[in-house]
Amino acid sequence: MPTKQRILIVDDDENIAELISLYLTKECFDTRIVGDGESAITTAASFDPDLILLDLMLPGMDGYQVCREIRKDSQTPIIMLSAKGEVFDKVLGLELGADDYMEKPFDSKELVARVKAVLRRYQQNTPAPAPVEDKNEVRFPDLVINRVNYSVLYMGRKIDMPPKELELLFFLASTPNHVYTRDQLLDQIWGYEYLGDTRTVDVHIKRIREKIRDHASWRIATIWGVGYKFDTTPQ
């Protein structure tokens, strides 16, 4: 089962770091906090984060140097955090390999949204399992989903389904037994620039389940704390 996505928070201000950690923990991220550049580099290697939040004003080795060192052998997404808002500082950070740049003070919701957006962009480079059968139609016992004419046949009956519901169902059914996080599903169905709440996915899954009940051969399974999969293993 996939684990929670890991965020490394690098900031020498303990209060800010703890606050950021609280925001991200509420969104089901696993966080680790360090307060200096040297620790950031060693922890990045051992913790293997999915994303790094990197403050620029660090004791000893500053954030620019940390970014430069990490980029020597890692493409882990980095969001720089700084009270410096000059264009030069932003451009330098991005040229060194940062994926985004946020000025302090920042809104907590915007920070979380930026983290999710950068992670979704990064995950686009990870190929998904190849869809089964025809790329525009998937078939299972008592279920046919067609992406060309946007139709769903369930138990021999045509089911009315809005486009996003159908696309979500088709995507899950195209890669049976593969677990997707809510963020990955947001990326695939709504696009990485969509900054809506991940509960959007839950609402659409709920509506699909109201129209299509679990079958003896398949079901939409909830993987608690992670996301969903189209389960075709024996019930």
C-alpha positions as CSV (number, residue, x, y, z in Angstrom):
1,M,0.0,0.0,0.0
2,P,1.4,3.5,-0.9
3,T,2.6,5.5,2.1
4,K,1.9,9.1,2.9
5,Q,3.8,11.6,0.8
6,R,6.8,13.0,2.8
7,I,7.6,16.7,3.1
8,L,10.9,18.0,4.4
9,I,10.6,21.4,6.1
10,V,13.8,23.3,6.3
11,D,13.4,26.5,8.4
12,D,15.4,27.8,11.4
13,D,12.3,29.5,12.9
14,E,10.8,26.7,14.9
15,N,7.4,28.3,15.3
16,I,7.0,28.8,11.5
17,A,8.2,25.2,10.9
18,E,5.8,23.7,13.4
19,L,2.9,25.7,12.0
20,I,3.7,24.5,8.4
21,S,4.0,21.0,9.7
22,L,0.6,21.3,11.3
23,Y,-1.0,22.5,8.1
24,L,0.5,19.6,6.1
25,T,-0.2,16.9,8.7
26,K,-3.9,17.9,8.5
27,E,-3.7,17.1,4.8
28,C,-2.3,13.7,5.5
29,F,1.4,14.4,4.7
30,D,4.2,13.0,6.7
31,T,6.6,15.8,7.7
32,R,10.1,16.2,9.0
33,I,11.6,19.4,10.3
34,V,15.3,20.5,10.2
35,G,16.7,24.0,11.1
36,D,20.0,24.3,9.1
37,G,21.4,23.7,5.7
38,E,23.8,20.8,6.6
39,S,20.9,18.9,8.3
40,A,18.7,19.6,5.2
41,I,21.2,17.8,2.9
42,T,21.7,14.8,5.1
43,T,18.0,14.4,6.0
44,A,17.0,14.7,2.3
45,A,19.2,11.7,1.7
46,S,17.8,9.6,4.6
47,F,14.2,10.8,4.7
48,D,13.8,10.6,0.9
49,P,11.1,13.4,0.8
50,D,8.6,13.8,-2.0
51,L,9.0,17.6,-1.7
52,I,11.2,20.0,0.2
53,L,10.0,23.4,1.6
54,L,13.3,25.3,1.8
55,D,13.8,28.6,3.7
56,L,16.5,30.8,2.2
57,M,17.8,32.5,5.3
58,L,19.4,29.6,7.1
59,P,22.4,29.6,9.6
60,G,25.6,28.5,7.9
61,M,24.7,27.2,4.5
62,D,21.9,29.3,3.0
63,G,18.9,27.9,1.0
64,Y,20.5,28.7,-2.3
65,Q,23.5,26.5,-1.4
66,V,21.3,23.8,-0.1
67,C,19.3,23.8,-3.4
68,R,22.5,23.7,-5.4
69,E,23.8,20.7,-3.5
70,I,20.5,18.8,-3.6
71,R,20.2,19.3,-7.4
72,K,23.6,17.6,-8.0
73,D,22.0,14.2,-7.6
74,S,18.2,14.7,-7.0
75,Q,15.2,16.1,-8.8
76,T,13.0,16.2,-5.7
77,P,10.6,19.2,-6.0
78,I,11.7,22.2,-4.0
79,I,9.6,25.2,-3.0
80,M,11.7,28.1,-1.6
81,L,10.3,30.2,1.2
82,S,11.6,33.7,1.9
83,A,10.8,37.1,3.2
84,K,12.7,38.5,0.2
85,G,10.3,39.4,-2.6
86,E,12.7,41.0,-5.1
87,V,12.5,39.6,-8.6
88,F,16.3,38.9,-8.5
89,D,15.9,36.5,-5.5
90,K,13.0,34.7,-7.2
91,V,14.8,34.3,-10.5
92,L,18.0,33.1,-8.8
93,G,16.1,30.5,-6.8
94,L,14.3,29.2,-9.9
95,E,17.5,29.1,-11.9
96,L,19.2,27.0,-9.2
97,G,16.4,24.4,-9.6
98,A,13.6,25.4,-7.3
99,D,10.1,24.5,-8.6
100,D,8.3,27.4,-6.9
101,Y,8.9,30.4,-4.7
102,M,6.7,31.8,-2.0
103,E,7.1,35.0,0.0
104,K,6.7,35.2,3.7
105,P,4.2,35.7,5.3
106,F,2.0,33.4,3.3
107,D,-1.5,32.1,3.6
108,S,-1.7,28.5,4.9
109,K,-4.3,27.4,2.3
110,E,-2.1,28.8,-0.5
111,L,0.9,27.0,0.8
112,V,-0.9,23.7,0.9
113,A,-2.3,24.3,-2.6
114,R,1.1,25.1,-4.0
115,V,2.6,22.0,-2.4
116,K,-0.1,19.8,-4.0
117,A,0.2,21.5,-7.4
118,V,4.0,21.0,-7.5
119,L,3.6,17.4,-6.5
120,R,1.0,16.8,-9.2
121,R,3.3,18.4,-11.8
122,Y,6.2,16.2,-10.7
123,Q,4.0,13.1,-10.7
124,Q,3.1,13.7,-14.3
125,N,6.6,12.4,-15.2
126,T,5.9,9.1,-13.6
127,P,4.1,6.8,-16.2
128,A,0.9,5.1,-15.2
129,P,0.3,1.5,-15.9
130,A,-0.8,0.8,-19.4
131,P,-4.6,0.7,-19.7
132,V,-6.2,-2.7,-20.4
133,E,-8.1,-3.6,-23.6
134,D,-9.1,-0.8,-26.0
135,K,-7.8,2.6,-25.0
136,N,-11.3,4.1,-25.4
137,E,-13.4,1.3,-23.9
138,V,-13.1,-0.9,-20.9
139,R,-15.2,-4.0,-20.2
140,F,-15.9,-6.0,-17.1
141,P,-18.8,-8.3,-16.2
142,D,-22.0,-6.2,-16.3
143,L,-20.0,-3.0,-16.9
144,V,-18.9,-1.3,-20.2
145,I,-17.4,2.2,-20.1
146,N,-16.8,4.0,-23.4
147,R,-14.8,7.2,-23.5
148,V,-15.6,8.1,-27.1
149,N,-19.4,8.4,-26.8
150,Y,-19.3,9.0,-23.0
151,S,-21.6,6.0,-22.2
152,V,-21.8,3.6,-19.3
153,L,-23.7,0.4,-19.5
154,Y,-24.3,-1.2,-16.1
155,M,-26.3,-4.5,-15.8
156,G,-27.5,-3.9,-19.3
157,R,-28.8,-0.4,-18.6
158,K,-27.4,2.9,-19.7
159,I,-26.3,5.0,-16.8
160,D,-26.4,8.8,-17.0
161,M,-23.1,10.1,-15.8
162,P,-21.6,13.7,-16.0
163,P,-18.3,13.9,-17.9
164,K,-16.0,14.1,-14.8
165,E,-17.7,11.1,-13.1
166,L,-17.3,9.1,-16.3
167,E,-13.7,10.1,-16.8
168,L,-12.9,9.3,-13.2
169,L,-14.5,5.8,-13.4
170,F,-12.9,5.2,-16.8
171,F,-9.4,6.1,-15.5
172,L,-9.7,3.8,-12.4
173,A,-11.1,0.9,-14.5
174,S,-8.4,1.3,-17.1
175,T,-5.7,0.4,-14.6
176,P,-7.4,-2.2,-12.3
177,N,-6.0,-2.9,-8.9
178,H,-3.7,0.2,-9.1
179,V,-4.0,2.5,-6.1
180,Y,-4.2,6.2,-6.8
181,T,-4.0,9.0,-4.3
182,R,-6.6,11.7,-4.4
183,D,-4.0,14.2,-5.6
184,Q,-3.1,11.9,-8.5
185,L,-6.7,11.6,-9.5
186,L,-7.1,15.4,-9.3
187,D,-4.1,15.7,-11.6
188,Q,-5.4,13.1,-14.1
189,I,-9.1,14.2,-14.3
190,W,-9.0,17.9,-13.4
191,G,-5.5,18.9,-14.4
192,Y,-2.5,19.9,-12.2
193,E,-3.5,23.6,-12.2
194,Y,-6.8,22.7,-10.4
195,L,-6.4,24.0,-6.9
196,G,-9.6,22.6,-5.5
197,D,-9.9,20.5,-2.4
198,T,-9.2,16.7,-2.6
199,R,-12.7,16.2,-1.3
200,T,-13.8,16.8,-4.9
201,V,-12.6,13.3,-5.6
202,D,-14.5,11.8,-2.7
203,V,-17.8,13.5,-3.8
204,H,-17.5,12.2,-7.3
205,I,-16.7,8.7,-6.0
206,K,-19.7,8.8,-3.8
207,R,-21.9,9.8,-6.7
208,I,-20.5,7.0,-8.9
209,R,-21.2,4.5,-6.1
210,E,-24.8,5.6,-5.9
211,K,-25.2,4.7,-9.6
212,I,-23.0,1.6,-9.8
213,R,-23.0,-0.9,-6.9
214,D,-20.2,-3.3,-6.0
215,H,-20.1,-6.3,-8.3
216,A,-19.0,-9.8,-7.4
217,S,-16.1,-9.4,-9.9
218,W,-15.2,-5.7,-9.3
219,R,-15.7,-2.7,-7.1
220,I,-14.4,0.8,-6.4
221,A,-12.3,0.2,-3.2
222,T,-11.3,2.9,-0.7
223,I,-7.8,2.7,0.5
224,W,-8.1,4.5,3.8
225,G,-5.7,7.5,4.2
226,V,-4.5,7.1,0.6
227,G,-7.1,7.1,-2.2
228,Y,-9.0,4.6,-4.4
229,K,-8.6,1.7,-6.8
230,F,-10.8,-0.3,-9.1
231,D,-10.5,-3.7,-7.4
232,T,-10.9,-6.9,-9.5
233,T,-9.5,-9.3,-6.9
234,P,-11.9,-12.0,-5.6
235,Q,-14.3,-10.6,-3.0
